[in-house]
Amino acid sequence: MDDQETVSDELWARMEPLVPRKPRRFDHPVRRPVDDRAALNGILWVLVNDVPW
């Protein structure tokens, strides 16, 4: 797996419709949510590299 991009564009195009949409949070308007693709890449990196949580 590539260090920069674990989830390919083709795979992400197939997976993105399955990711639930998050409602906008009005209690923390400045805090931006983490990109779903970046979060998935991070999770897969931890699993592939056998890094302990």
C-alpha distance matrix in Angstrom:
0.0 3.8 6.4 8.8 7.7 5.7 8.6 9.7 13.5 14.5 13.1 14.6 17.8 18.1 17.5 19.5 22.9 22.3 21.9 25.5 27.1 28.4 32.0 32.9 34.1 37.5 38.0 35.4 35.6 33.9 30.9 28.0 25.5 21.8 19.8 18.5 15.2 14.8 15.9 13.5 10.5 12.5 13.1 9.7 8.8 12.1 11.6 8.4 10.2 13.5 15.3 18.7 19.9
3.8 0.0 3.8 5.5 5.5 5.5 8.7 9.3 12.6 14.5 13.8 14.6 17.7 18.9 18.3 19.7 23.3 23.2 22.4 25.9 27.0 28.1 31.6 32.2 33.3 36.5 37.1 34.3 34.2 32.3 29.4 26.5 24.4 20.7 18.6 18.0 14.5 13.7 15.6 13.8 10.4 12.3 14.0 11.1 9.6 13.2 13.7 10.9 11.8 15.4 16.4 20.0 20.9
6.4 3.8 0.0 3.8 5.8 6.6 10.2 11.5 14.5 16.9 16.0 16.1 19.4 20.8 19.7 20.6 24.3 24.1 22.8 25.9 26.8 27.4 30.7 30.9 31.8 34.8 35.2 32.1 32.1 30.0 27.1 24.5 22.6 18.9 17.4 17.2 14.1 12.3 14.1 13.2 9.4 10.3 12.7 10.6 8.1 11.5 13.0 10.6 10.5 14.2 14.4 17.9 18.6
8.8 5.5 3.8 0.0 3.8 6.6 9.2 10.1 12.3 15.3 14.9 14.3 17.4 19.4 18.4 18.7 22.5 22.8 21.3 24.4 24.8 25.4 28.6 28.6 29.7 32.6 33.2 30.1 29.7 27.5 24.9 22.1 20.5 16.9 15.0 15.4 12.1 10.3 13.0 12.6 8.9 10.4 13.4 11.9 9.9 13.4 15.2 13.4 13.7 17.2 16.9 20.2 20.3
7.7 5.5 5.8 3.8 0.0 3.8 5.6 6.5 8.9 11.7 11.1 10.7 13.8 15.6 14.8 15.3 19.1 19.4 18.3 21.6 22.3 23.3 26.6 27.1 28.4 31.6 32.4 29.6 29.2 27.5 24.8 21.6 19.6 16.0 13.6 13.2 9.6 9.0 11.7 10.4 7.1 9.9 12.2 10.3 9.7 13.4 14.4 12.9 14.1 17.4 17.6 20.6 20.5
5.7 5.5 6.6 6.6 3.8 0.0 3.8 6.3 9.6 11.4 9.8 10.0 13.5 14.4 13.2 14.6 18.2 17.8 17.0 20.4 21.7 22.9 26.5 27.3 28.7 32.0 32.7 30.2 30.2 28.7 25.7 22.7 20.1 16.5 14.2 12.9 9.5 9.4 10.9 8.6 5.6 8.6 9.9 7.3 7.4 11.1 11.4 9.8 11.8 14.8 15.5 18.5 18.5
8.6 8.7 10.2 9.2 5.6 3.8 0.0 3.8 6.6 8.2 6.2 6.2 9.8 10.7 9.7 11.0 14.6 14.5 14.0 17.6 19.0 20.6 24.2 25.4 27.1 30.5 31.6 29.3 29.0 28.0 25.1 21.8 19.1 15.8 13.0 11.1 7.6 9.0 10.6 7.8 6.3 10.1 10.8 8.6 10.1 13.4 13.3 12.4 14.9 17.4 18.2 20.8 20.4
9.7 9.3 11.5 10.1 6.5 6.3 3.8 0.0 3.8 5.4 5.2 6.1 8.5 10.1 10.4 11.7 15.0 15.7 15.8 19.4 20.5 22.6 26.0 27.1 29.1 32.4 33.9 31.5 30.9 29.9 27.3 23.8 21.3 18.3 15.0 13.5 9.9 11.7 13.9 11.4 9.9 13.6 14.6 12.3 13.4 17.0 16.7 15.3 17.8 20.6 21.6 24.3 24.1
13.5 12.6 14.5 12.3 8.9 9.6 6.6 3.8 0.0 3.8 5.5 5.1 6.1 8.7 9.8 10.2 13.2 14.8 15.0 18.4 19.1 21.4 24.5 25.6 28.0 31.1 32.9 30.7 29.7 28.8 26.6 22.9 20.7 18.1 14.5 13.3 10.0 12.4 14.9 12.9 12.0 15.8 17.0 15.2 16.5 19.9 19.9 18.9 21.3 24.0 24.8 27.3 26.6
14.5 14.5 16.9 15.3 11.7 11.4 8.2 5.4 3.8 0.0 3.8 5.5 5.2 6.6 8.9 10.2 12.5 14.0 15.1 18.7 19.8 22.6 25.8 27.3 29.9 33.1 35.0 33.1 32.2 31.7 29.4 25.7 23.2 20.7 17.1 15.3 12.4 15.2 17.1 14.5 14.2 18.0 18.5 16.4 18.2 21.5 20.8 19.7 22.6 25.1 26.3 28.7 28.2
13.1 13.8 16.0 14.9 11.1 9.8 6.2 5.2 5.5 3.8 0.0 3.8 5.4 5.2 6.2 8.6 11.1 11.6 12.7 16.4 18.2 20.8 24.3 26.0 28.4 31.8 33.4 31.6 31.1 30.7 28.1 24.6 21.7 19.1 15.8 13.3 10.6 13.5 14.7 11.7 11.8 15.5 15.4 13.3 15.7 18.7 17.7 17.0 20.1 22.2 23.5 25.7 25.1
14.6 14.6 16.1 14.3 10.7 10.0 6.2 6.1 5.1 5.5 3.8 0.0 3.8 5.3 4.9 5.6 8.9 9.9 10.1 13.7 15.0 17.5 20.8 22.4 24.8 28.1 29.9 28.0 27.4 27.0 24.5 21.0 18.1 15.8 12.3 10.0 7.5 10.8 12.2 9.8 10.4 14.1 14.4 13.1 15.5 18.3 17.9 17.7 20.6 22.6 23.3 25.3 24.2
17.8 17.7 19.4 17.4 13.8 13.5 9.8 8.5 6.1 5.2 5.4 3.8 0.0 3.8 5.6 5.6 7.6 9.8 10.9 14.1 15.0 18.0 21.1 22.7 25.6 28.8 30.9 29.3 28.4 28.3 26.1 22.5 19.9 18.0 14.4 12.3 10.4 14.0 15.5 13.4 14.2 17.8 18.0 16.9 19.3 22.1 21.6 21.4 24.4 26.4 27.1 29.0 27.9
18.1 18.9 20.8 19.4 15.6 14.4 10.7 10.1 8.7 6.6 5.2 5.3 3.8 0.0 3.8 5.9 6.8 8.0 10.2 13.5 15.3 18.5 21.7 23.9 26.6 30.0 32.0 30.7 30.1 30.3 27.9 24.4 21.5 19.6 16.3 13.6 12.0 15.7 16.4 13.7 15.0 18.5 18.0 16.7 19.6 22.0 21.0 21.0 24.2 25.9 27.0 28.7 27.6
17.5 18.3 19.7 18.4 14.8 13.2 9.7 10.4 9.8 8.9 6.2 4.9 5.6 3.8 0.0 3.8 5.7 5.4 6.9 10.5 12.7 15.6 19.1 21.3 23.8 27.3 29.0 27.8 27.5 27.7 25.1 21.8 18.5 16.7 13.7 10.5 9.5 13.1 13.2 10.6 12.6 15.7 14.9 14.1 17.2 19.3 18.4 18.9 22.1 23.4 24.3 25.6 24.3
19.5 19.7 20.6 18.7 15.3 14.6 11.0 11.7 10.2 10.2 8.6 5.6 5.6 5.9 3.8 0.0 3.8 5.3 5.4 8.5 9.8 12.8 16.0 18.1 20.8 24.1 26.1 24.9 24.3 24.6 22.3 18.8 15.8 14.5 11.4 8.6 8.3 12.1 12.5 10.8 13.0 15.9 15.7 15.6 18.5 20.5 20.2 21.0 23.9 25.3 25.5 26.8 25.0
22.9 23.3 24.3 22.5 19.1 18.2 14.6 15.0 13.2 12.5 11.1 8.9 7.6 6.8 5.7 3.8 0.0 3.8 5.6 7.6 9.1 12.7 15.5 18.1 21.0 24.3 26.6 25.8 25.2 26.1 24.0 20.7 17.7 17.0 14.3 11.5 11.9 15.7 15.7 14.1 16.6 19.3 18.7 18.8 21.9 23.7 23.1 24.1 27.1 28.2 28.6 29.6 27.7
22.3 23.2 24.1 22.8 19.4 17.8 14.5 15.7 14.8 14.0 11.6 9.9 9.8 8.0 5.4 5.3 3.8 0.0 3.8 6.3 9.2 12.4 15.6 18.5 21.0 24.5 26.3 25.7 25.7 26.6 24.1 21.1 17.7 16.9 14.6 11.2 12.0 15.5 14.7 12.8 15.8 18.1 16.8 17.0 20.4 21.7 20.8 22.2 25.3 26.0 26.5 27.2 25.2
21.9 22.4 22.8 21.3 18.3 17.0 14.0 15.8 15.0 15.1 12.7 10.1 10.9 10.2 6.9 5.4 5.6 3.8 0.0 3.8 6.5 9.2 12.7 15.4 17.6 21.2 22.8 22.0 22.1 23.0 20.3 17.4 14.0 13.2 11.3 8.0 9.7 12.8 11.7 10.6 13.9 15.7 14.7 15.7 18.8 19.9 19.6 21.3 24.0 24.7 24.7 25.2 22.9
25.5 25.9 25.9 24.4 21.6 20.4 17.6 19.4 18.4 18.7 16.4 13.7 14.1 13.5 10.5 8.5 7.6 6.3 3.8 0.0 3.8 6.4 9.6 12.7 15.0 18.5 20.2 20.0 20.2 21.6 19.1 16.6 13.4 13.7 12.5 9.8 12.4 15.1 13.7 13.3 16.8 18.1 17.1 18.7 21.7 22.4 22.3 24.4 26.9 27.2 26.9 26.9 24.3
27.1 27.0 26.8 24.8 22.3 21.7 19.0 20.5 19.1 19.8 18.2 15.0 15.0 15.3 12.7 9.8 9.1 9.2 6.5 3.8 0.0 3.8 6.5 9.4 12.1 15.4 17.6 17.3 17.1 18.6 16.7 14.1 11.4 12.5 11.4 9.8 12.8 15.2 14.2 14.8 17.9 19.1 18.8 20.6 23.2 24.1 24.5 26.5 28.7 29.3 28.6 28.7 25.8
28.4 28.1 27.4 25.4 23.3 22.9 20.6 22.6 21.4 22.6 20.8 17.5 18.0 18.5 15.6 12.8 12.7 12.4 9.2 6.4 3.8 0.0 3.8 6.5 8.6 12.1 14.0 13.7 13.9 15.6 13.6 11.6 9.0 10.9 11.0 10.2 13.7 15.3 13.9 15.3 18.5 18.9 18.8 21.1 23.4 23.9 24.7 27.0 28.8 29.2 28.0 27.8 24.6
32.0 31.6 30.7 28.6 26.6 26.5 24.2 26.0 24.5 25.8 24.3 20.8 21.1 21.7 19.1 16.0 15.5 15.6 12.7 9.6 6.5 3.8 0.0 3.8 6.3 9.3 11.7 12.2 12.1 14.6 13.3 12.0 10.4 13.3 13.8 13.6 17.1 18.5 17.3 19.0 22.0 22.3 22.3 24.8 26.9 27.3 28.3 30.7 32.3 32.7 31.3 30.9 27.6
32.9 32.2 30.9 28.6 27.1 27.3 25.4 27.1 25.6 27.3 26.0 22.4 22.7 23.9 21.3 18.1 18.1 18.5 15.4 12.7 9.4 6.5 3.8 0.0 3.8 6.3 9.2 9.3 8.5 11.2 10.5 9.6 9.2 12.7 13.6 14.5 17.9 18.7 17.9 20.2 22.8 22.8 23.4 26.0 27.7 28.1 29.6 31.9 33.2 33.7 32.0 31.6 28.3
34.1 33.3 31.8 29.7 28.4 28.7 27.1 29.1 28.0 29.9 28.4 24.8 25.6 26.6 23.8 20.8 21.0 21.0 17.6 15.0 12.1 8.6 6.3 3.8 0.0 3.8 5.6 6.0 6.5 9.5 8.8 9.2 9.3 13.0 14.9 16.0 19.5 19.7 18.5 21.1 23.7 23.1 23.6 26.7 28.1 28.1 29.7 32.3 33.3 33.5 31.5 30.8 27.2
37.5 36.5 34.8 32.6 31.6 32.0 30.5 32.4 31.1 33.1 31.8 28.1 28.8 30.0 27.3 24.1 24.3 24.5 21.2 18.5 15.4 12.1 9.3 6.3 3.8 0.0 3.8 5.5 5.3 9.0 9.7 11.0 12.2 16.0 18.0 19.4 22.9 22.9 21.9 24.7 27.1 26.4 27.1 30.2 31.4 31.4 33.2 35.8 36.6 36.8 34.6 33.8 30.2
38.0 37.1 35.2 33.2 32.4 32.7 31.6 33.9 32.9 35.0 33.4 29.9 30.9 32.0 29.0 26.1 26.6 26.3 22.8 20.2 17.6 14.0 11.7 9.2 5.6 3.8 0.0 3.9 6.1 9.1 9.4 11.7 12.9 16.4 19.1 20.5 24.0 23.5 22.2 25.2 27.5 26.4 26.9 30.3 31.3 30.8 32.8 35.6 36.1 36.1 33.6 32.5 28.8
35.4 34.3 32.1 30.1 29.6 30.2 29.3 31.5 30.7 33.1 31.6 28.0 29.3 30.7 27.8 24.9 25.8 25.7 22.0 20.0 17.3 13.7 12.2 9.3 6.0 5.5 3.9 0.0 3.8 5.7 5.6 8.5 10.2 13.7 16.6 18.5 21.8 20.8 19.8 23.1 25.0 23.7 24.7 28.1 28.7 28.4 30.7 33.2 33.5 33.8 31.2 30.3 26.7
35.6 34.2 32.1 29.7 29.2 30.2 29.0 30.9 29.7 32.2 31.1 27.4 28.4 30.1 27.5 24.3 25.2 25.7 22.1 20.2 17.1 13.9 12.1 8.5 6.5 5.3 6.1 3.8 0.0 3.8 5.7 7.6 10.2 13.8 16.1 18.5 21.5 20.8 20.4 23.6 25.3 24.5 25.9 28.9 29.6 29.7 32.1 34.3 34.7 35.3 32.8 32.4 29.0
33.9 32.3 30.0 27.5 27.5 28.7 28.0 29.9 28.8 31.7 30.7 27.0 28.3 30.3 27.7 24.6 26.1 26.6 23.0 21.6 18.6 15.6 14.6 11.2 9.5 9.0 9.1 5.7 3.8 0.0 3.8 6.2 9.7 12.6 15.1 18.0 20.7 19.4 19.3 22.8 24.0 23.0 24.8 27.8 28.0 28.2 30.9 32.9 33.0 33.8 31.1 30.9 27.6
30.9 29.4 27.1 24.9 24.8 25.7 25.1 27.3 26.6 29.4 28.1 24.5 26.1 27.9 25.1 22.3 24.0 24.1 20.3 19.1 16.7 13.6 13.3 10.5 8.8 9.7 9.4 5.6 5.7 3.8 0.0 3.8 6.6 9.4 12.4 15.1 17.8 16.3 15.9 19.4 20.7 19.5 21.2 24.3 24.5 24.6 27.2 29.3 29.5 30.1 27.5 27.2 23.9
28.0 26.5 24.5 22.1 21.6 22.7 21.8 23.8 22.9 25.7 24.6 21.0 22.5 24.4 21.8 18.8 20.7 21.1 17.4 16.6 14.1 11.6 12.0 9.6 9.2 11.0 11.7 8.5 7.6 6.2 3.8 0.0 3.8 6.6 8.9 11.8 14.4 13.3 13.3 16.7 18.0 17.3 19.1 21.9 22.3 22.9 25.3 27.2 27.6 28.6 26.3 26.4 23.3
25.5 24.4 22.6 20.5 19.6 20.1 19.1 21.3 20.7 23.2 21.7 18.1 19.9 21.5 18.5 15.8 17.7 17.7 14.0 13.4 11.4 9.0 10.4 9.2 9.3 12.2 12.9 10.2 10.2 9.7 6.6 3.8 0.0 3.8 6.4 8.5 11.6 10.8 10.2 13.4 15.2 14.6 16.0 18.8 19.7 20.2 22.3 24.3 25.1 25.9 23.9 24.0 20.8
21.8 20.7 18.9 16.9 16.0 16.5 15.8 18.3 18.1 20.7 19.1 15.8 18.0 19.6 16.7 14.5 17.0 16.9 13.2 13.7 12.5 10.9 13.3 12.7 13.0 16.0 16.4 13.7 13.8 12.6 9.4 6.6 3.8 0.0 3.8 6.2 8.6 7.2 6.7 10.2 11.5 11.0 12.7 15.4 16.0 16.8 19.0 20.8 21.5 22.6 20.7 21.1 18.3
19.8 18.6 17.4 15.0 13.6 14.2 13.0 15.0 14.5 17.1 15.8 12.3 14.4 16.3 13.7 11.4 14.3 14.6 11.3 12.5 11.4 11.0 13.8 13.6 14.9 18.0 19.1 16.6 16.1 15.1 12.4 8.9 6.4 3.8 0.0 3.8 5.5 5.3 6.3 8.8 10.0 10.7 12.5 14.4 15.4 16.9 18.7 20.0 21.2 22.7 21.3 22.3 19.9
18.5 18.0 17.2 15.4 13.2 12.9 11.1 13.5 13.3 15.3 13.3 10.0 12.3 13.6 10.5 8.6 11.5 11.2 8.0 9.8 9.8 10.2 13.6 14.5 16.0 19.4 20.5 18.5 18.5 18.0 15.1 11.8 8.5 6.2 3.8 0.0 3.8 5.5 5.1 6.2 8.6 9.9 10.6 12.3 14.1 15.6 16.7 18.2 19.9 21.2 20.3 21.2 18.9
15.2 14.5 14.1 12.1 9.6 9.5 7.6 9.9 10.0 12.4 10.6 7.5 10.4 12.0 9.5 8.3 11.9 12.0 9.7 12.4 12.8 13.7 17.1 17.9 19.5 22.9 24.0 21.8 21.5 20.7 17.8 14.4 11.6 8.6 5.5 3.8 0.0 3.8 5.4 5.1 6.1 8.6 9.9 10.5 12.1 14.4 15.4 16.1 18.0 19.8 19.3 20.9 19.1
14.8 13.7 12.3 10.3 9.0 9.4 9.0 11.7 12.4 15.2 13.5 10.8 14.0 15.7 13.1 12.1 15.7 15.5 12.8 15.1 15.2 15.3 18.5 18.7 19.7 22.9 23.5 20.8 20.8 19.4 16.3 13.3 10.8 7.2 5.3 5.5 3.8 0.0 3.8 5.4 5.0 6.2 8.7 9.9 10.4 12.5 14.3 15.1 16.3 18.2 17.1 18.7 16.9
15.9 15.6 14.1 13.0 11.7 10.9 10.6 13.9 14.9 17.1 14.7 12.2 15.5 16.4 13.2 12.5 15.7 14.7 11.7 13.7 14.2 13.9 17.3 17.9 18.5 21.9 22.2 19.8 20.4 19.3 15.9 13.3 10.2 6.7 6.3 5.1 5.4 3.8 0.0 3.8 5.4 5.1 6.3 8.7 9.8 10.8 12.6 14.3 15.5 16.6 15.4 16.4 14.2
13.5 13.8 13.2 12.6 10.4 8.6 7.8 11.4 12.9 14.5 11.7 9.8 13.4 13.7 10.6 10.8 14.1 12.8 10.6 13.3 14.8 15.3 19.0 20.2 21.1 24.7 25.2 23.1 23.6 22.8 19.4 16.7 13.4 10.2 8.8 6.2 5.1 5.4 3.8 0.0 3.8 5.4 5.1 6.1 8.5 10.0 10.6 12.1 14.1 15.3 15.0 16.3 14.7
10.5 10.4 9.4 8.9 7.1 5.6 6.3 9.9 12.0 14.2 11.8 10.4 14.2 15.0 12.6 13.0 16.6 15.8 13.9 16.8 17.9 18.5 22.0 22.8 23.7 27.1 27.5 25.0 25.3 24.0 20.7 18.0 15.2 11.5 10.0 8.6 6.1 5.0 5.4 3.8 0.0 3.8 5.5 5.2 6.0 8.7 9.9 10.3 11.9 14.0 13.6 15.7 14.8
12.5 12.3 10.3 10.4 9.9 8.6 10.1 13.6 15.8 18.0 15.5 14.1 17.8 18.5 15.7 15.9 19.3 18.1 15.7 18.1 19.1 18.9 22.3 22.8 23.1 26.4 26.4 23.7 24.5 23.0 19.5 17.3 14.6 11.0 10.7 9.9 8.6 6.2 5.1 5.4 3.8 0.0 3.8 5.5 5.1 6.3 8.7 9.9 10.6 12.1 10.9 12.7 11.4
13.1 14.0 12.7 13.4 12.2 9.9 10.8 14.6 17.0 18.5 15.4 14.4 18.0 18.0 14.9 15.7 18.7 16.8 14.7 17.1 18.8 18.8 22.3 23.4 23.6 27.1 26.9 24.7 25.9 24.8 21.2 19.1 16.0 12.7 12.5 10.6 9.9 8.7 6.3 5.1 5.5 3.8 0.0 3.8 5.5 5.3 6.4 8.7 10.1 10.6 10.0 11.2 9.8
9.7 11.1 10.6 11.9 10.3 7.3 8.6 12.3 15.2 16.4 13.3 13.1 16.9 16.7 14.1 15.6 18.8 17.0 15.7 18.7 20.6 21.1 24.8 26.0 26.7 30.2 30.3 28.1 28.9 27.8 24.3 21.9 18.8 15.4 14.4 12.3 10.5 9.9 8.7 6.1 5.2 5.5 3.8 0.0 3.8 5.4 5.0 5.9 8.4 9.7 10.3 12.4 12.1
8.8 9.6 8.1 9.9 9.7 7.4 10.1 13.4 16.5 18.2 15.7 15.5 19.3 19.6 17.2 18.5 21.9 20.4 18.8 21.7 23.2 23.4 26.9 27.7 28.1 31.4 31.3 28.7 29.6 28.0 24.5 22.3 19.7 16.0 15.4 14.1 12.1 10.4 9.8 8.5 6.0 5.1 5.5 3.8 0.0 3.8 5.5 5.2 5.9 8.2 8.3 11.1 11.4
12.1 13.2 11.5 13.4 13.4 11.1 13.4 17.0 19.9 21.5 18.7 18.3 22.1 22.0 19.3 20.5 23.7 21.7 19.9 22.4 24.1 23.9 27.3 28.1 28.1 31.4 30.8 28.4 29.7 28.2 24.6 22.9 20.2 16.8 16.9 15.6 14.4 12.5 10.8 10.0 8.7 6.3 5.3 5.4 3.8 0.0 3.8 5.7 5.4 5.9 5.1 7.4 7.8
11.6 13.7 13.0 15.2 14.4 11.4 13.3 16.7 19.9 20.8 17.7 17.9 21.6 21.0 18.4 20.2 23.1 20.8 19.6 22.3 24.5 24.7 28.3 29.6 29.7 33.2 32.8 30.7 32.1 30.9 27.2 25.3 22.3 19.0 18.7 16.7 15.4 14.3 12.6 10.6 9.9 8.7 6.4 5.0 5.5 3.8 0.0 3.8 5.6 5.2 6.7 8.6 9.5
8.4 10.9 10.6 13.4 12.9 9.8 12.4 15.3 18.9 19.7 17.0 17.7 21.4 21.0 18.9 21.0 24.1 22.2 21.3 24.4 26.5 27.0 30.7 31.9 32.3 35.8 35.6 33.2 34.3 32.9 29.3 27.2 24.3 20.8 20.0 18.2 16.1 15.1 14.3 12.1 10.3 9.9 8.7 5.9 5.2 5.7 3.8 0.0 3.8 5.6 8.0 11.0 12.6
10.2 11.8 10.5 13.7 14.1 11.8 14.9 17.8 21.3 22.6 20.1 20.6 24.4 24.2 22.1 23.9 27.1 25.3 24.0 26.9 28.7 28.8 32.3 33.2 33.3 36.6 36.1 33.5 34.7 33.0 29.5 27.6 25.1 21.5 21.2 19.9 18.0 16.3 15.5 14.1 11.9 10.6 10.1 8.4 5.9 5.4 5.6 3.8 0.0 3.8 5.5 9.1 11.4
13.5 15.4 14.2 17.2 17.4 14.8 17.4 20.6 24.0 25.1 22.2 22.6 26.4 25.9 23.4 25.3 28.2 26.0 24.7 27.2 29.3 29.2 32.7 33.7 33.5 36.8 36.1 33.8 35.3 33.8 30.1 28.6 25.9 22.6 22.7 21.2 19.8 18.2 16.6 15.3 14.0 12.1 10.6 9.7 8.2 5.9 5.2 5.6 3.8 0.0 3.8 6.4 9.2
15.3 16.4 14.4 16.9 17.6 15.5 18.2 21.6 24.8 26.3 23.5 23.3 27.1 27.0 24.3 25.5 28.6 26.5 24.7 26.9 28.6 28.0 31.3 32.0 31.5 34.6 33.6 31.2 32.8 31.1 27.5 26.3 23.9 20.7 21.3 20.3 19.3 17.1 15.4 15.0 13.6 10.9 10.0 10.3 8.3 5.1 6.7 8.0 5.5 3.8 0.0 3.8 6.5
18.7 20.0 17.9 20.2 20.6 18.5 20.8 24.3 27.3 28.7 25.7 25.3 29.0 28.7 25.6 26.8 29.6 27.2 25.2 26.9 28.7 27.8 30.9 31.6 30.8 33.8 32.5 30.3 32.4 30.9 27.2 26.4 24.0 21.1 22.3 21.2 20.9 18.7 16.4 16.3 15.7 12.7 11.2 12.4 11.1 7.4 8.6 11.0 9.1 6.4 3.8 0.0 3.8
19.9 20.9 18.6 20.3 20.5 18.5 20.4 24.1 26.6 28.2 25.1 24.2 27.9 27.6 24.3 25.0 27.7 25.2 22.9 24.3 25.8 24.6 27.6 28.3 27.2 30.2 28.8 26.7 29.0 27.6 23.9 23.3 20.8 18.3 19.9 18.9 19.1 16.9 14.2 14.7 14.8 11.4 9.8 12.1 11.4 7.8 9.5 12.6 11.4 9.2 6.5 3.8 0.0
